[in-house]
Amino acid sequence: MTLPETQPFLTPMALAAVVTMTTMAGTWWLARRIHNYGIVDAVWSFLFAPIAAAYATIGTGAPFRRALVAAMVALWSVRLGLHLIRRIKRDHPTEDRRYAALRSEWGRSADSRMLGFYQLQGILIIVLATPFLFPVFNPLTAIHPLEWSGIVVFLLGLAGESVSDSQLARFKRRRPEKNAVCESGLWHYSRHPNYFSEWLIWVGFAIFALPSPGGLIGLIAPLLMLHFLLNVTGIPMTEELAVVRKGGAYRKYQQTTSRFIPWLRKEQ
């Protein structure tokens, strides 16, 4: 597996960077006007689809592989973006608790710091989109077994994310007590089945990229995603806020249920 010349990749990455950073700046302006910085999550999700489509269009590899890349990313990107839009619409004008916490922590500098945060989100998009770039320049017409494996892992992740999001939304529609915790379906086996499924999707993208020249670099995407989910803005912040809102009920949930990977529950 040899690393290809970098020149073919520079143009699509540069174009994606310009579009992404500009879009993030516009999103920040809109979020500031409507006092809801949480809208960035939906925009962030949607941006991957046009980036993958642009890569597939510019790429010089086998057409079927390019189409597969664009289709997989669009399936995930659009589904997640629409889900987040529905959540924002349901909760509007209430801002997502994570962003409200950041606004409170940053105080008077919140607006300027949030602009920087949005731009970092844009940079992260370009880095995470790395697995989409190498396959679209792969000239081989035959689909490698690793690529089929990547598709299977991707579909498992997409199904898991869709099901867990649907189960949590159904739980919330029942208007449970304030401290009630969703423990049904996939949430019975993991405190964050949606995050685990999201990570599986990125593992699938990375596996799909592996047989292409330079595809090994695409492993940065699931590794980065795992770091953010486990250590940064994913599980730590979500659980901190859940403990504040749900108290002892959530602490009991933490003691019995796997943090990330779905697994059998512990007996109390």
N, C-alpha and C positions, 0 to 999 in steps of 0.2 A: 504494500500500500504506500505509494509515493505521494508526496505533497505536490500539488499542481502549482504552476506559476500563479502568482498572486494577481497579476494584471487583470484577468477576466473578472475577478471578484470585486475589484475596487469600484468600478462604475456603479453596479447595482447597490452596493453597500453605501456609497456616497449619496446616491439619490434617495435611498431609504432613510438615511440619517437626516437629510434636509427636510424631507416631508414629515418625518416623525417629530423632529424638534419644533418645527413650525406648528404642527398640529397641537403639540403639548402646550406651546405658548398660548395658542388660541383657546385651548381648553381651560387653562389657568385664568385667562381673562373672563371667560364665561362663568366659571365656578365662583370667581370673586364677586361677580355681579349678582349671582343668585344665592350667594352665601352657602354654597354646598360643594366643598372640595371633593366629596365622595364620587362625583361624576367621572373622575379620572379612571376609575376602575373599569367602567364600561368602555370608554374611549380606548384605554390601553388594550383591552381584549379585542376590540374591533380592528385595531390597526394591523394586527398580524395577517389578516386575510389579504388586504391589498398588497402588503409587502411580499407575501409568498406568491401572489399572482404576478406581481412585477418581476420577481426573480424567475418565475417559470416562463414569462414572456421573453425576458432578456437572455435566459440561458440557451446554450447551444447543444444541450444533451438530447437524449432520446425523448421524443414527444410524449410517449405514454408515461414515462417516469416524471416528467415535468408536470403532467396533468395530475398524477397521483399526489405530488407534493402540494399543489394548489388546492386540490379537493380535500385532502386531510386537514390542512390548516383552516380552510374555510369552514368545514364542519364544526371544528372545535371553536374557532374564533367567533363565528356568528352565533352559535348556540349559547356560549358563555356571555357574550355581549348582550344578547336579548334577555337572558336571565337576569343580568345585573341591571338592565334598564327597567325591567318589571319591578325589581326590588327597590330601585331608586324612586320610581313612580309611586310605589306603595307607601314608602316612608317619607316622601317629600312633603313639607320642606325640611323635615328632620335630617340632619347630616349624619352620615355613618359614624358610629361611636369612635372608631379608630381615628378618623380625621378630626372629629371634635376634640379628642384627647390631645392630638398634636397641636391643634389651634390653641388650646388652653395652655399647654406646656410652653409653646413658643411666644405667647403673649403678643406684644405690639409688633414684633418682627415676624408674625405668622405669615402675612401675605408674601413678603419677599422670600422668606425661607421656603414657603410652599412652591414658589416659582422654581427655585433650585431643585426641590424635590421632584417636581413634574419633569424637569429636564433630565434628571437622573433616571426617571422612569422611561424616558425616551431612549436614553443610552442603553438601558437594560433591554429594551425591545430589540435593538439592533444586535446585541450580543446573543440574546436568546434565539434570535432568528437564524443563527449560524447553521443549524442542521438543515435548514431549508435551502441553503445556498449551494452546497457542494453537489447534491444529487442532480440539480438542474443542468449541470455541466458534464454529467456522466454520459458518455456517448454509447455505452453498451445497451443494446435493445433488450436483452434477457434480464428479467428481474431476479436478483440474487435471493437465495433462501433467507439471508439475514433481513433483506428488505421486506419479504413476506412476514417474517417474525415481527418486525417493527410495526407493520400494519395491524397484526393481531394484538400486540400490546397496546397500541394506540386505541383500537376499538374497545378493548377491555376498560381502559381508562375513561374513554368517552362515555361508555355505558354506565360505569360506576359513578361518574360525576353527575350525569343526568339523573340517575335514580336517587342518589343522595340529596341532590338539590330539590327534587320533587318531594321526597319524603319529609324534608325539613319544612318546605313550604306548606305541605298538607298539615303538618303538626301546628304551624303557626296560625293557619286559617281556623283551627278549632278554638282559638283564643284561650289557651291554657292559662293557669295561674301564673303570676309574674315570675315565680321562682321555679316553674316546671322545666324539666330538661327533656329534650327529645332523645328517647332511648329505643326507638323502634327501627326496624329494618336494618340498614347498614350501620346506623348510629348505635345499634346494640353491640357492635363488635369493634367500633373505633370512634373516638371522640371527634375525629375529623376525617370521615371517609371521603368528603369532597376534596380536601387537600391531598390525601393519598392518591385519589384518582387523578387529580391534576398532575401530580408528579409522574404517575404512570404514563400519561399522555406524552410528557416530555421525554421519558425514557424511550417510548415508541418512536418519536421523531429521531432521537439520537441513534437508535439501532438501525433505522431506515437509512440514515446517512453513512453508516460505517463502511459499506462496501465501495463507496465512491471515493476517488482520490481526494485526500485531505479530510475525509469524513470523520476521522478520529477526533478532530478539533470540535466537532459537534457535541461531544460528551460534556463540554462546558455547560451546556444548557440544563440538563437534568441535575448536574452537580450544583449549579447556582440556584436553581429552583428549590432544591432540597434545603440548601442553606437558608434561603429566605423564608421558606415555610416553617422550618424547625426552629430557627434562631432569631428571626428579625420581625417582619410585620405579619407573619401568618399565625401560627399557634400561640406564641408567647402573648401577643397583644390580645388576641381573641379570648384566651383563657383568663387573662387578668381581668378583662371586662366582664366575663361570664361569672367569675367568682364574686365580683362586686354586686352584680345584679341578682344572682341566684343563690349566693351564700352556700349554706351547708349542703343543699341539694346537688350543687355542682361539685363540691369537694368530694361527696360520696361517689359521684359519677367518675371523678378522676381516680379514685381508689379502686374501682372495679373494672374500668374499661380502658383498653389499649389507647395510648396517646395518638398513634399515627397508623401503623399497620393493622388492618383488621385481624382480630384474634379472639379466642374464647375469653369470656369474662371471668374475673376472679370472684370466688365465693366470699361473702361477708359473714 
